[in-house]
Amino acid sequence: MARRDLLIVGGGIIGCAAAAFAAERGASVLLLEREAIGAGASGRNSGAVQHPFDPVLAELHRTTRRIYDELSAADRAAFDFPSSPAGLLLLTDDLPAAHARIDELRAQDPALAPELMDEPALRSLEPMLAGGLSAIRLETGFPIPPEAATEAFATRARRAGVEIRLGDSVEAVLDGPGVRLADGTTIAAQAVLVAAGPWVPSLLLQGGAATIRPTYGVTLQVSLAEAPRSVLEEGAVHTVNRPLAEAADAGVVTFSMVTVGGTSTVGSTFLSAMPDPAEMAPRLLDNGARFVPALRGSRIVQQRVCLRPQSPDGRPFLGPVPGSPGVFVAAGHGPWGMSTGPASATLVVDAILEGAAVPAELAADRHL
């Protein structure tokens, strides 16, 4: 087999997007995925693309939205990205705290257009919500089927000439560069991109990427007679993204809800060890029923566990891996993979094909 320009490890949103972008620029690309496209968090997420509440990641999010708009315009039947946000409601029973939070959000990004909604206004917008709640409504939150974007990029990559091989388990990334498969086979390439989410540390021991660790998220898919149109989150669920140690080790269970096509995904957990979904399900529903009473006793259509690749500072590691010429990484997005991953893929592809620099706040060689 001819030596490829780029070998990508991982068939999630970032690996598939990077494969498509590189191939469309003329590179020969081989993507290896040990299970299936979107088998990890890229196919088991809540289904919401939204602002990540971090000024560095916000720029990645804006770029990602433009990429999704283009992807949708090219084939809306395969991937239908909403033209406008459904709105994100940060639910709370503490109105004074909500007032203070609005000021912070306006200062952080005026485009979020935070709006305080008292109980009557909130019940008018989403009548199925429990009483006694207020909310901050933000101009973000784009519901999509959890796996849709990843599958659309895989299709785009194949059309651009990418070879996607499923069932090949990569055991190690080699100097050269190249990879060694579990069966002992080695494959060389001009460059290797490791986009294997929480499994990156087992493949790369160099650089900050070795500090990526999984946080386990349990989500439930339920069908309700009346579901909210908005994306719902409990208070400041986004703060679970950092600091990592406090969030994961405390065993955080928080409420979020995203509805797409009549199915609502309810979550979520941020745990440091693999949970039993069946044991977590009643807890998630009881917690969610504080906000949406109809969740109490609702029928669970599906329950899922996903492993989020979490970095210590909540920002991904992107670009060349220190001490490993020709090896690149793109991982550590935590809960923001769907909201920022395609833009991360563009940065890494620019670094691979053109030697472009990655912003220091996201570089793989930053010290944490």
DRENDO-1510 file (C-alpha; in Angstrom, 1 decimal, always signed):
<recs>
REC; n; res; u; v; w
REC; 1; MET; +0.0; +0.0; +0.0 .
REC; 2; ALA; +1.3; +3.4; -0.9 .
REC; 3; ARG; +2.4; +5.6; +2.1 .
REC; 4; ARG; -0.5; +7.9; +2.9 .
REC; 5; ASP; -0.1; +11.7; +3.5 .
REC; 6; LEU; -2.1; +11.4; +6.6 .
REC; 7; LEU; -3.3; +8.6; +8.9 .
REC; 8; ILE; -6.0; +9.5; +11.4 .
REC; 9; VAL; -6.7; +7.5; +14.5 .
REC; 10; GLY; -10.3; +7.9; +15.7 .
REC; 11; GLY; -13.7; +8.1; +13.9 .
REC; 12; GLY; -15.4; +10.8; +16.0 .
REC; 13; ILE; -16.4; +14.3; +15.0 .
REC; 14; ILE; -12.8; +15.6; +14.9 .
REC; 15; GLY; -11.3; +12.7; +13.1 .
REC; 16; CYS; -14.0; +12.6; +10.4 .
REC; 17; ALA; -14.0; +16.3; +9.9 .
REC; 18; ALA; -10.2; +16.4; +9.7 .
REC; 19; ALA; -10.2; +13.6; +7.2 .
REC; 20; ALA; -12.7; +15.4; +5.0 .
REC; 21; PHE; -10.8; +18.7; +5.2 .
REC; 22; ALA; -7.4; +17.2; +4.4 .
REC; 23; ALA; -8.6; +15.1; +1.5 .
REC; 24; GLU; -10.5; +18.0; +0.0 .
REC; 25; ARG; -7.1; +19.8; -0.1 .
REC; 26; GLY; -5.5; +17.0; -2.0 .
REC; 27; ALA; -4.0; +14.8; +0.8 .
REC; 28; SER; -4.3; +11.0; +0.7 .
REC; 29; VAL; -6.0; +10.0; +3.9 .
REC; 30; LEU; -6.5; +6.8; +5.8 .
REC; 31; LEU; -8.8; +6.9; +8.9 .
REC; 32; LEU; -8.7; +4.0; +11.4 .
REC; 33; GLU; -11.6; +3.4; +13.8 .
REC; 34; ARG; -11.7; +0.3; +16.0 .
REC; 35; GLU; -15.5; +0.3; +16.5 .
REC; 36; ALA; -17.9; +2.4; +14.4 .
REC; 37; ILE; -18.2; +6.0; +13.3 .
REC; 38; GLY; -19.3; +8.1; +16.3 .
REC; 39; ALA; -19.0; +5.1; +18.7 .
REC; 40; GLY; -17.8; +7.4; +21.5 .
REC; 41; ALA; -19.1; +10.8; +22.7 .
REC; 42; SER; -19.5; +12.0; +19.1 .
REC; 43; GLY; -22.5; +9.6; +18.8 .
REC; 44; ARG; -23.7; +9.5; +22.4 .
REC; 45; ASN; -23.8; +13.2; +23.3 .
REC; 46; SER; -26.9; +15.2; +24.3 .
REC; 47; GLY; -27.4; +16.6; +20.8 .
REC; 48; ALA; -26.9; +20.3; +21.5 .
REC; 49; VAL; -24.4; +22.6; +19.8 .
REC; 50; GLN; -24.0; +25.6; +22.0 .
REC; 51; HIS; -21.8; +28.4; +23.2 .
REC; 52; PRO; -19.0; +27.0; +25.5 .
REC; 53; PHE; -18.8; +29.9; +27.9 .
REC; 54; ASP; -15.1; +30.3; +27.4 .
REC; 55; PRO; -13.6; +33.2; +25.3 .
REC; 56; VAL; -11.0; +30.9; +23.7 .
REC; 57; LEU; -13.5; +28.2; +22.9 .
REC; 58; ALA; -16.1; +30.7; +21.8 .
REC; 59; GLU; -14.1; +31.5; +18.6 .
REC; 60; LEU; -13.9; +27.7; +17.9 .
REC; 61; HIS; -17.7; +27.6; +18.4 .
REC; 62; ARG; -18.4; +30.4; +16.0 .
REC; 63; THR; -16.2; +28.8; +13.3 .
REC; 64; THR; -17.9; +25.4; +14.0 .
REC; 65; ARG; -21.3; +26.9; +13.4 .
REC; 66; ARG; -20.2; +28.3; +10.0 .
REC; 67; ILE; -18.9; +24.8; +9.1 .
REC; 68; TYR; -22.1; +23.2; +10.1 .
REC; 69; ASP; -24.1; +25.7; +8.1 .
REC; 70; GLU; -22.0; +24.8; +5.0 .
REC; 71; LEU; -22.3; +21.1; +5.7 .
REC; 72; SER; -26.0; +21.4; +6.0 .
REC; 73; ALA; -26.4; +23.6; +2.8 .
REC; 74; ALA; -24.5; +20.9; +0.8 .
REC; 75; ASP; -26.8; +18.1; +1.8 .
REC; 76; ARG; -29.7; +19.1; +4.1 .
REC; 77; ALA; -31.3; +15.7; +3.8 .
REC; 78; ALA; -28.2; +14.1; +5.4 .
REC; 79; PHE; -27.6; +16.9; +8.0 .
REC; 80; ASP; -30.1; +19.6; +8.8 .
REC; 81; PHE; -28.5; +22.2; +11.0 .
REC; 82; PRO; -31.0; +24.7; +12.4 .
REC; 83; SER; -30.8; +28.2; +10.9 .
REC; 84; SER; -31.4; +29.8; +14.2 .
REC; 85; PRO; -30.9; +28.7; +17.8 .
REC; 86; ALA; -33.7; +27.2; +19.8 .
REC; 87; GLY; -32.5; +29.1; +22.8 .
REC; 88; LEU; -30.8; +27.9; +26.0 .
REC; 89; LEU; -32.6; +28.3; +29.3 .
REC; 90; LEU; -30.5; +28.3; +32.4 .
REC; 91; LEU; -33.1; +27.3; +35.0 .
REC; 92; THR; -32.9; +28.5; +38.6 .
REC; 93; ASP; -35.0; +29.3; +41.7 .
REC; 94; ASP; -32.6; +32.0; +42.7 .
REC; 95; LEU; -33.6; +35.2; +41.0 .
REC; 96; PRO; -31.0; +37.5; +42.6 .
REC; 97; ALA; -28.2; +35.1; +41.5 .
REC; 98; ALA; -29.7; +35.1; +38.0 .
REC; 99; HIS; -29.5; +38.9; +37.9 .
REC; 100; ALA; -25.8; +38.7; +38.7 .
REC; 101; ARG; -25.1; +36.0; +36.2 .
REC; 102; ILE; -26.7; +38.0; +33.4 .
REC; 103; ASP; -24.2; +40.8; +34.0 .
REC; 104; GLU; -21.4; +38.3; +33.7 .
REC; 105; LEU; -22.8; +36.8; +30.5 .
REC; 106; ARG; -23.2; +40.2; +28.9 .
REC; 107; ALA; -19.6; +41.0; +29.6 .
REC; 108; GLN; -18.4; +37.7; +28.3 .
REC; 109; ASP; -20.2; +37.7; +25.0 .
REC; 110; PRO; -22.9; +40.2; +24.1 .
REC; 111; ALA; -24.0; +37.9; +21.2 .
REC; 112; LEU; -25.5; +35.6; +23.9 .
REC; 113; ALA; -28.2; +38.3; +24.4 .
REC; 114; PRO; -29.0; +37.1; +27.9 .
REC; 115; GLU; -32.6; +37.8; +28.9 .
REC; 116; LEU; -34.0; +37.2; +32.4 .
REC; 117; MET; -37.3; +35.4; +32.4 .
REC; 118; ASP; -39.5; +35.4; +35.6 .
REC; 119; GLU; -41.8; +32.6; +36.4 .
REC; 120; PRO; -44.8; +33.8; +34.4 .
REC; 121; ALA; -42.7; +34.5; +31.3 .
REC; 122; LEU; -41.0; +31.2; +31.6 .
REC; 123; ARG; -44.2; +29.2; +32.0 .
REC; 124; SER; -45.6; +31.1; +29.0 .
REC; 125; LEU; -42.6; +30.0; +26.9 .
REC; 126; GLU; -42.4; +26.4; +28.2 .
REC; 127; PRO; -45.6; +25.5; +30.0 .
REC; 128; MET; -44.5; +22.0; +31.0 .
REC; 129; LEU; -41.8; +23.4; +33.4 .
REC; 130; ALA; -42.3; +23.2; +37.1 .
REC; 131; GLY; -43.5; +26.2; +39.1 .
REC; 132; GLY; -41.2; +28.3; +41.2 .
REC; 133; LEU; -38.5; +28.6; +38.5 .
REC; 134; SER; -37.0; +31.5; +36.6 .
REC; 135; ALA; -34.4; +31.4; +33.8 .
REC; 136; ILE; -31.8; +33.2; +31.9 .
REC; 137; ARG; -32.5; +32.7; +28.2 .
REC; 138; LEU; -29.4; +32.8; +25.9 .
REC; 139; GLU; -29.3; +33.1; +22.1 .
REC; 140; THR; -27.6; +29.7; +21.6 .
REC; 141; GLY; -28.5; +26.1; +21.6 .
REC; 142; PHE; -28.9; +24.2; +18.2 .
REC; 143; PRO; -30.5; +20.8; +18.7 .
REC; 144; ILE; -29.3; +18.1; +16.3 .
REC; 145; PRO; -29.4; +14.2; +16.4 .
REC; 146; PRO; -26.3; +13.2; +18.5 .
REC; 147; GLU; -24.7; +11.2; +15.7 .
REC; 148; ALA; -25.8; +13.3; +12.7 .
REC; 149; ALA; -22.8; +15.6; +12.3 .
REC; 150; THR; -20.2; +12.9; +12.7 .
REC; 151; GLU; -21.9; +10.6; +10.1 .
REC; 152; ALA; -22.3; +13.6; +7.7 .
REC; 153; PHE; -18.5; +14.3; +7.9 .
REC; 154; ALA; -17.7; +10.6; +7.4 .
REC; 155; THR; -19.8; +10.6; +4.2 .
REC; 156; ARG; -18.1; +13.8; +3.1 .
REC; 157; ALA; -14.7; +12.3; +3.8 .
REC; 158; ARG; -15.5; +9.2; +1.8 .
REC; 159; ARG; -16.7; +11.3; -1.1 .
REC; 160; ALA; -13.3; +13.2; -1.0 .
REC; 161; GLY; -11.5; +9.9; -1.3 .
REC; 162; VAL; -10.7; +9.0; +2.3 .
REC; 163; GLU; -10.4; +5.3; +3.1 .
REC; 164; ILE; -12.2; +4.6; +6.4 .
REC; 165; ARG; -11.3; +1.3; +7.9 .
REC; 166; LEU; -13.4; +0.0; +10.8 .
REC; 167; GLY; -12.4; -2.7; +13.2 .
REC; 168; ASP; -8.7; -1.9; +13.2 .
REC; 169; SER; -7.5; -1.3; +16.8 .
REC; 170; VAL; -4.4; +0.9; +17.1 .
REC; 171; GLU; -2.1; -0.3; +19.8 .
REC; 172; ALA; +0.6; +2.4; +19.6 .
REC; 173; VAL; +1.7; +5.5; +17.7 .
REC; 174; LEU; +5.2; +5.0; +16.4 .
REC; 175; ASP; +8.1; +7.3; +15.5 .
REC; 176; GLY; +8.5; +7.5; +11.8 .
REC; 177; PRO; +5.6; +8.3; +12.0 .
REC; 178; GLY; +3.1; +5.5; +11.9 .
REC; 179; VAL; +1.0; +3.2; +14.0 .
REC; 180; ARG; +1.1; -0.4; +15.2 .
REC; 181; LEU; -2.2; -2.3; +15.2 .
REC; 182; ALA; -3.3; -4.9; +17.8 .
REC; 183; ASP; -2.4; -7.7; +15.4 .
REC; 184; GLY; +1.2; -6.5; +15.1 .
REC; 185; THR; +0.8; -4.8; +11.7 .
REC; 186; THR; +2.4; -1.5; +11.2 .
REC; 187; ILE; +1.3; +1.3; +8.9 .
REC; 188; ALA; +3.5; +4.3; +8.1 .
REC; 189; ALA; +2.4; +7.7; +6.9 .
REC; 190; GLN; +3.8; +11.2; +6.3 .
REC; 191; ALA; +1.8; +12.4; +9.3 .
REC; 192; VAL; -0.4; +10.8; +12.0 .
REC; 193; LEU; -3.3; +12.6; +13.7 .
REC; 194; VAL; -4.5; +11.1; +17.0 .
REC; 195; ALA; -8.1; +12.1; +17.5 .
REC; 196; ALA; -9.1; +9.2; +19.8 .
REC; 197; GLY; -10.8; +11.1; +22.6 .
REC; 198; PRO; -10.2; +9.7; +26.1 .
REC; 199; TRP; -8.1; +6.9; +24.7 .
REC; 200; VAL; -5.4; +9.3; +23.6 .
REC; 201; PRO; -3.2; +8.9; +26.7 .
REC; 202; SER; -2.9; +5.2; +26.0 .
REC; 203; LEU; -1.4; +6.0; +22.6 .
REC; 204; LEU; +0.6; +9.2; +23.4 .
REC; 205; LEU; +2.6; +9.6; +26.5 .
REC; 206; GLN; +4.3; +12.8; +25.4 .
REC; 207; GLY; +3.1; +16.4; +26.1 .
REC; 208; GLY; +0.1; +17.6; +27.9 .
REC; 209; ALA; -2.3; +15.2; +26.1 .
REC; 210; ALA; -1.2; +12.6; +28.5 .
REC; 211; THR; -3.2; +14.4; +31.2 .
REC; 212; ILE; -6.5; +13.9; +29.3 .
REC; 213; ARG; -8.9; +11.7; +31.3 .
REC; 214; PRO; -12.4; +10.5; +30.9 .
REC; 215; THR; -15.5; +11.8; +32.6 .
REC; 216; TYR; -18.4; +9.5; +32.2 .
REC; 217; GLY; -21.8; +10.9; +31.2 .
REC; 218; VAL; -25.1; +9.0; +31.5 .
REC; 219; THR; -27.9; +10.2; +29.4 .
REC; 220; LEU; -31.5; +9.0; +29.0 .
REC; 221; GLN; -33.7; +9.3; +25.9 .
REC; 222; VAL; -37.4; +9.6; +26.7 .
REC; 223; SER; -40.5; +10.4; +24.7 .
REC; 224; LEU; -42.9; +12.9; +26.2 .
REC; 225; ALA; -46.4; +14.0; +25.1 .
REC; 226; GLU; -45.2; +17.6; +25.5 .
REC; 227; ALA; -41.5; +18.5; +25.4 .
REC; 228; PRO; -39.7; +21.8; +25.6 .
REC; 229; ARG; -38.6; +23.5; +22.4 .
REC; 230; SER; -35.7; +25.2; +24.2 .
REC; 231; VAL; -32.5; +23.5; +25.4 .
REC; 232; LEU; -32.7; +23.3; +29.2 .
REC; 233; GLU; -29.9; +23.3; +31.7 .
REC; 234; GLU; -29.8; +23.5; +35.4 .
REC; 235; GLY; -28.3; +26.7; +36.7 .
REC; 236; ALA; -24.7; +26.8; +35.5 .
REC; 237; VAL; -24.1; +23.3; +34.3 .
REC; 238; HIS; -21.4; +24.6; +32.0 .
REC; 239; THR; -19.1; +25.1; +35.0 .
REC; 240; VAL; -18.8; +21.3; +35.4 .
REC; 241; ASN; -16.3; +21.6; +32.6 .
REC; 242; ARG; -13.7; +23.0; +35.0 .
REC; 243; PRO; -12.1; +22.4; +37.3 .
REC; 244; LEU; -11.9; +18.8; +36.3 .
REC; 245; ALA; -10.9; +17.2; +39.6 .
REC; 246; GLU; -13.7; +18.8; +41.6 .
REC; 247; ALA; -16.3; +18.0; +39.0 .
REC; 248; ALA; -15.5; +14.4; +38.2 .
REC; 249; ASP; -14.5; +13.3; +41.7 .
REC; 250; ALA; -17.5; +14.8; +43.3 .
REC; 251; GLY; -19.8; +12.6; +41.2 .
REC; 252; VAL; -21.8; +15.5; +39.7 .
REC; 253; VAL; -25.3; +14.8; +38.6 .
REC; 254; THR; -27.0; +17.7; +36.9 .
REC; 255; PHE; -30.0; +18.4; +34.7 .
REC; 256; SER; -30.0; +19.1; +31.0 .
REC; 257; MET; -32.6; +18.3; +28.3 .
REC; 258; VAL; -32.4; +18.5; +24.5 .
REC; 259; THR; -35.3; +17.6; +22.3 .
REC; 260; VAL; -34.9; +16.5; +18.6 .
REC; 261; GLY; -37.5; +14.9; +16.5 .
REC; 262; GLY; -39.8; +14.1; +19.3 .
REC; 263; THR; -37.2; +12.4; +21.5 .
REC; 264; SER; -35.7; +14.2; +24.5 .
REC; 265; THR; -32.2; +13.4; +25.8 .
REC; 266; VAL; -32.0; +13.9; +29.6 .
REC; 267; GLY; -28.8; +14.1; +31.5 .
REC; 268; SER; -26.3; +14.2; +32.7 .
REC; 269; THR; -23.5; +12.9; +35.0 .
REC; 270; PHE; -19.9; +13.9; +35.3 .
REC; 271; LEU; -18.2; +10.9; +36.9 .
REC; 272; SER; -14.7; +9.7; +37.3 .
REC; 273; ALA; -15.6; +5.9; +37.1 .
REC; 274; MET; -17.8; +3.9; +34.8 .
REC; 275; PRO; -21.3; +4.1; +36.1 .
REC; 276; ASP; -24.2; +1.6; +35.8 .
REC; 277; PRO; -26.7; +3.3; +33.6 .
REC; 278; ALA; -29.6; +1.3; +35.1 .
REC; 279; GLU; -28.7; +2.5; +38.6 .
REC; 280; MET; -28.2; +6.1; +37.5 .
REC; 281; ALA; -31.5; +6.3; +35.5 .
REC; 282; PRO; -33.9; +6.8; +38.4 .
REC; 283; ARG; -31.6; +9.5; +39.9 .
REC; 284; LEU; -31.5; +11.4; +36.6 .
REC; 285; LEU; -35.3; +11.3; +36.2 .
REC; 286; ASP; -35.9; +12.3; +39.8 .
REC; 287; ASN; -33.5; +15.2; +39.4 .
REC; 288; GLY; -35.0; +16.2; +36.1 .
REC; 289; ALA; -38.6; +16.0; +37.4 .
REC; 290; ARG; -37.7; +19.0; +39.6 .
REC; 291; PHE; -37.7; +21.0; +36.4 .
REC; 292; VAL; -40.0; +19.0; +34.1 .
REC; 293; PRO; -42.5; +17.1; +36.2 .
REC; 294; ALA; -43.6; +14.9; +33.3 .
REC; 295; LEU; -40.2; +13.2; +33.5 .
REC; 296; ARG; -41.2; +11.4; +36.7 .
REC; 297; GLY; -42.2; +7.9; +35.7 .
REC; 298; SER; -41.6; +8.6; +32.0 .
REC; 299; ARG; -40.7; +5.6; +29.8 .
REC; 300; ILE; -37.0; +5.4; +28.9 .
REC; 301; VAL; -36.5; +4.7; +25.2 .
REC; 302; GLN; -32.7; +4.3; +25.5 .
REC; 303; GLN; -29.9; +4.9; +28.0 .
REC; 304; ARG; -26.3; +5.6; +27.1 .
REC; 305; VAL; -22.9; +6.2; +28.6 .
REC; 306; CYS; -20.3; +8.3; +26.9 .
REC; 307; LEU; -16.7; +9.0; +27.8 .
REC; 308; ARG; -15.8; +12.7; +27.5 .
REC; 309; PRO; -12.1; +13.4; +26.9 .
REC; 310; GLN; -11.5; +16.0; +29.6 .
REC; 311; SER; -8.4; +18.2; +29.9 .
REC; 312; PRO; -7.4; +19.9; +33.1 .
REC; 313; ASP; -8.2; +23.4; +31.9 .
REC; 314; GLY; -11.3; +22.5; +29.8 .
REC; 315; ARG; -9.6; +23.3; +26.5 .
REC; 316; PRO; -8.4; +20.8; +23.9 .
REC; 317; PHE; -4.8; +19.9; +23.0 .
REC; 318; LEU; -4.2; +20.6; +19.4 .
REC; 319; GLY; -1.3; +20.4; +17.0 .
REC; 320; PRO; +2.2; +18.8; +17.0 .
REC; 321; VAL; +3.1; +16.4; +19.8 .
REC; 322; PRO; +6.4; +17.5; +21.4 .
REC; 323; GLY; +9.2; +15.1; +20.8 .
REC; 324; SER; +7.3; +13.1; +18.1 .
REC; 325; PRO; +8.0; +14.6; +14.6 .
REC; 326; GLY; +5.1; +14.1; +12.3 .
REC; 327; VAL; +2.6; +13.2; +15.1 .
REC; 328; PHE; -0.3; +15.5; +15.9 .
REC; 329; VAL; -3.1; +15.4; +18.4 .
REC; 330; ALA; -6.6; +16.8; +18.6 .
REC; 331; ALA; -8.4; +15.8; +21.8 .
REC; 332; GLY; -9.5; +16.9; +25.2 .
REC; 333; HIS; -12.7; +18.8; +24.3 .
REC; 334; GLY; -14.7; +17.6; +27.3 .
REC; 335; PRO; -18.4; +18.3; +26.7 .
REC; 336; TRP; -17.7; +20.7; +23.9 .
REC; 337; GLY; -16.7; +18.3; +21.1 .
REC; 338; MET; -19.8; +18.8; +19.0 .
REC; 339; SER; -19.7; +22.5; +19.6 .
REC; 340; THR; -16.1; +23.2; +18.8 .
REC; 341; GLY; -14.6; +20.0; +17.2 .
REC; 342; PRO; -14.9; +20.8; +13.5 .
REC; 343; ALA; -13.1; +24.2; +14.0 .
REC; 344; SER; -10.4; +22.3; +16.0 .
REC; 345; ALA; -10.0; +20.0; +13.0 .
REC; 346; THR; -9.4; +22.9; +10.7 .
REC; 347; LEU; -6.6; +24.2; +13.0 .
REC; 348; VAL; -4.9; +20.8; +13.1 .
REC; 349; VAL; -5.2; +20.2; +9.3 .
REC; 350; ASP; -3.6; +23.7; +8.8 .
REC; 351; ALA; -0.8; +22.7; +11.1 .
REC; 352; ILE; -0.3; +19.3; +9.3 .
REC; 353; LEU; -0.5; +20.5; +5.7 .
REC; 354; GLU; +1.0; +24.0; +6.0 .
REC; 355; GLY; +2.9; +24.1; +9.3 .
REC; 356; ALA; +0.6; +26.7; +10.6 .
REC; 357; ALA; +0.8; +27.5; +14.3 .
REC; 358; VAL; -1.9; +26.6; +16.8 .
REC; 359; PRO; -3.0; +29.3; +19.3 .
REC; 360; ALA; -0.9; +29.0; +22.4 .
REC; 361; GLU; -4.0; +28.5; +24.6 .
REC; 362; LEU; -4.8; +25.3; +22.6 .
REC; 363; ALA; -1.4; +24.0; +21.7 .
REC; 364; ALA; -0.5; +20.4; +22.6 .
REC; 365; ASP; +2.8; +21.5; +24.1 .
REC; 366; ARG; +1.3; +23.9; +26.7 .
REC; 367; HIS; +2.2; +23.0; +30.3 .
REC; 368; LEU; -0.6; +22.7; +32.8 .
</recs>
